[in-house]
């Protein structure tokens, strides 16, 4: 079963977004997005 971090990262990559772009779009800090993707 895929984790939420894997789902988020896969969706981000499919859409061609880097973490900085996703952070700007969602207004979620890059550090939080990195932690979610790494399951921290």
Secondary structure, DSSP 8 states (H G I E B T S, - for coil): ---HHHHHHHHHHHTT--HHHHHHHHT--HHHHHHHHTT-
